[in-house]
Amino acid sequence: MESLQKAWEADPRQARVAPVAYARAAIEACANLVTDPKQAAWVKEYWGDNYLHHADLFYRFLLISAMTSYTHLTGEQRFVGQLRDQVETLSAEIDSSPHGLIDDYPGQCYPTDIIGAITGIHRADTVLKTDHSTFVQRAMRGFQPPQADPYGLPPYNSNANSGAPQSDSRGCGTSFALICSPEIWPLAAQAWYQSYDAHFWQKRMGLVGFCEFAKETPKDQVFSDVDSGPVVLGFGFAASAFSTGAARINGRMDEAGPLSAEMLVSSWPLSNGVLFVPRLLSNATDAPYLGETGILYCLTRQPVAGIETPCTSVMTPFVEGVLILYFGLAVLLALPFAELVRASCRAKVKGG
């Protein structure tokens, strides 16, 4: 919504009503949902009553992000006190940790989530009128060698106490980190994207996208889990989906274009604007708009300042094949209707 509102403010001709106005009820509902303590039962089981002030990085990152976006969009100050508390305590905890790493869950530290949290703290400065730039620059220590993986990328998970990586980078985490990091560490993000592109990007069977595991990974060590989603022909579902946003924000329109086209044709857009496949899968998990919201998020990421690589074509063999399928189905569905019209015309001629 922040991206849509910013685009509307730049060109109000895009819609008669501002996004912040027509979506106000949804904005309120989202903020209330994320900040409702009743929704924190899952993290209280891990961290107890002190869940807001000890580790619990992922949940606190969600709080900071939601409250910052809400305040940006509405201008209301009802979350500012809680936001300030989370920003100051979380940044202090990351800063005072031995290696710039803290746990999401007990014994589970995911560095790419920490990058998201640091970016969230940076964004919150615009709301709180604070300056965490020194903290943000020092926080880079958590993702530099020897705490990086062999490709120079943030590892998928690490030991927060020792700083040692516990696995190499994975697409689901790296794609997300590359959406966040250009805002705070543009040079590092550029280097990370280049490495990610070299070791994870592939063209195969008419498809393009990012692998969940580096291409050098032995096949018997490639698997799917709840974070990666399905891994097919090496392509990671989450890795490729979120890399659409990562490619856009890093100015790689040559990759963002075909990734976006593959995403959209795979979604089976309906005439009423609904994306059939994401809606179907989201309904199966009782969250009907989750898939479409994720796609909207990725497609509204805008390049940071710098050079953009132009997109010369969005067509891949996969996109072409799906479009042929769509048009073929449309023709097959239209033939019976055409035959009915033809029969009706014949009947009228005979009766006339």
N, C-alpha and C positions, 0 to 999 in steps of 0.2 A: 504493500500500500504506500509506503514511503516513496518508492520508485515511481509508481503511477501518479502520485500527487506532485512529485517534482517535475515529471514530464508535462502534466497538465498546467502547472504554473508557468512553464516555459512556453506553452502553446495552448491557451484555454479553448481554442477551436476544436480540440480533440473530443470534448464532451461539453454538453450544456451545464452539467452539474459536476462540481469538483469531486474527485474520488473520496476525499475525507468526509464529504457530506453524504454521498449516497451509500457509503460503507460504514457510516458512523456506528450503527448498531453492531456490526461485525467486529469493529475495532474494540468497542466496549466489551463485547462478549469474550474476545480473545484475551484481552488484558485481565479480565476478571477470572477467566479460567486458569491462566498461567500463575497468577498471584494468589489464588485461593489455597490456603494451608491444607484444606481437605484433599487437594490433589497431590500433596507431598508425602502421602503414606508410604509410597514405594521407596523414597530416600530415607524416611525416618527409620525404616527397618534396618538400614545400613548404618546410619550415623546417630540415631537417637534424637533427643530433643535439641541438641546443639547443631542440627543439620544445616543451619544457616550461617554458621561461623566456624566450621571446621571442615576442611577438604570439601567433599561434595561438589566438585568443580562444575560438572555438567549441569546440574540443577540450578546452581547459582548463576551460571552463564545464561541459562534460559530466562531467569528472572531479570537480569540486567538488560538483556536484549529486548525483552517485551516492554519493560518499563521505559526504556529509552525511546523506542519506537512510538509508544503511546504518547509520551510527552512531546516528541517532535510533531506528531500529527495533530494533536488536539490543543497543545499549549497549556493543558491543565496540569496542576502541580500536585495532584493527590498522591503520586508515587515518589515524589522527589526525595522525601526523607528516607524511605526504604531503599531507594536506588543509591543514594549517597552512602548509606551504611554498607550495602553490598559491594559497591565499587571500592571503597576504602579498605574494607576488611579483606576482600579477596585479593586485591593488588598487593596488600601488605603480606599476606600469607604466601603468595607466589614469590614475592621479592625476598622474603626471609628464608625460603626453602633452600636446602643445600645446593640444588642444581636447577632451580627454576621450574621444578615439576611438582605437582601435587595430584592426589588420586581423585578419580571420578567416583569410584567405589572402593571399599577397603582392599588394598592390594592390587588395584587395577588402575593404571595410569595410562591415559591415551594422549600423547603429545599434541595431536592435531586438534583435540578439543580445547587444549590450553591455548593454542593459537587463536581459536575462535573467541575464547574468553578475554584474551588480551585485546583483541580487536573490539570486543564489546565495551571494555573499559575505556578504550580510546574514543569510541563513539559517544559514550556517556559524558565525556568532558564537554561536549557542545551543549548539553542540557544543564549540567551542574556548574558550568563556568569554572572548571578546574583544569589542572594541567598535569597529566601523568606521562608526559613525553619522556622524562628521564627513566621512569619505570619501564616504559615500552621498549626503549632502546636496550636497557640492561637485560630485559627478558629474552632477548635473542640468544643469550647464553645457553638456554635450555635446548636449543636445536642445532647447535654447532658441534663439529667433531670434538671429542669422541662420542657425543650423544646423537649423532646423525647415523643413518644407515650407510651401507657401502656405496650407495648412489648419491650421497650427500643430502638425502631427503629426511624429513622427520619420520622416525619409525612409527609403526602402528601402535605398539605399546612399549612401555619402558618401566624400569624400577625407579620409583620416585626417590627412594633413599640413596641409591648408588648412582643414579643417572644413566645406568647402562641400558641400551636397547634390549628388549626381550624378543623382538622380531623385526624384520625389515619393514619398509614402508608397504602399504597396500593402497589400492586405488580408491576404495571408499573413503579412507581418511585423507589421502593426499588431494583428491579433487576438492573436498571441502576446505582443506587448509589453503588451497590456491584461490578460493573465492575470497577468503578473509585476508590473507597476508599482504596483497598489494597495497592495501590501505595503510599498513603500518611499517612494512619493510619492503619497499618496492624493488630494491636491488636483489635482495634475497629471494623474493618471489619470482623475479625474472630468471635467476639461476635455477631455482627449484623447477620452474615450468620447463626449462630446457632439458633438465635431467629427466623429468617425468615423461616428456615427449620422446626422448631418446630410448627409454627403457620400458615404457608402458603403452605407447601408442602403436596400434597395428591396423593394417588393412588385410582383411581376410574374408573370403567367401562373399565378396560384394559388399561387405560392411566395413565401416571405420569406427574406431572408438578406442577406449583405454582398457587395458587389462586390469584385473584385480590384483594379480601378482606380476612382478617384472617378467619380461619375456625370457630372461635367462633362468627362471625358476624351473626346476625339474617337474615334469607333468604329474608325478606321483605326490607332489607337495601342493598342488593346486586344489582348492576346495571351495565350497559355498558355505556361508553361514548367515545369521540374521543381519549382520552389518553389510555384507557384500550384496545380498540378494542373489539371484541366480547367476552363475558363472557359466557362460556358453561359448565354446570355441576360444576360451581364454578371456573374452570380454566380460567385464564386471558390470552388472546391472546398475548398481549405485555409482560405481566409478564413472561410467559413461554418462549417466544422467546428470550428475553434478558437475562433470567436466564440461558440460555445455555452458554452465554459468562461469566456470573457471576460465574457459577459453575466451569467453566474451570479456570478462573483467581484465584479463591479461592481454587483450588486444589481438588474440589469435583468431581473427574472423575466418581465416582459411580453414580452421578446424571447427569453429563454432557453427559455421553455416551447414555443413553436412551433418554434424551432430544434431542440430536443431531440426533439420529435415527428417532425419531418421526418427527422432523423438516424436514429431508430430504425426508422421504417417503411421507409426506404431500405435498411436493413441486412438486411431479410428475416429476422427472428428465427425460429429453428427450435425445436421442442419440447424439444430437449436443451440449450437455452441458447446454442447457437452462433449467431452472427450471420453468416448465409450469405455475403452480399456482401463484407463486410470480410475474412472468412476466405478467400474465393476469390481476392480481389485480393492478399492478403498471401501466400498460398501461391505465387502467380505470381512473387513476388520472394524466395522462400525464407525468408520471415519470417512464419510462420503466425499469430502472435498480435499482430502489429504493429497492425493496424487496430482490433481489439477493445480492445487496451490503450490506444490513443489515445482511443477513445470513453469508456472507463472513466475515463481521466484528466480529460476534459472534464466528464463528468457528476458527478464527485466534487469539483469546485471549489466552495468554500463562500463566501458573501458576506462581505466584510470588514465591520467595524463601520460602521454608517451606515444610511441609509434604503433600504429595498427597494421597488421598484415591483412591486406584485402582478401575478400572471398571472391574467387572467380567462378565457383559453381557449388551448388548444394546437392547436385544429383550424384548418387551412387547407384550401382546396380541394384542394391536392396531397395532404395527409394523408388527407382523406376519400376521394379517388379511389383511393389505394393500398389503403386498408382495404377498399373495395368490391371491388377486384381480388382481394385476399387471400381474402375471404369467397366471392367468385364461384368462384375456383379450388378452394376447399375443397368447395363444393357440387358442382362438376363431378367432383371426385375421389370424392366420397361417393356419387354417383348409381349408378355401376356396382356398388359394394358393396351399396347398398340393393336394387338389382335382384337380386343374388345371394341376399340374405337372403329377399327376397320369393319368388323361385323355389323356394328350399329349403323355405319354409313351405308353398307350394302342393303340392310333392311329398309332404311329410309328410301333408298333409290327404288327398290322393288315396290315398296308401298306407294311411292309417288306416282 
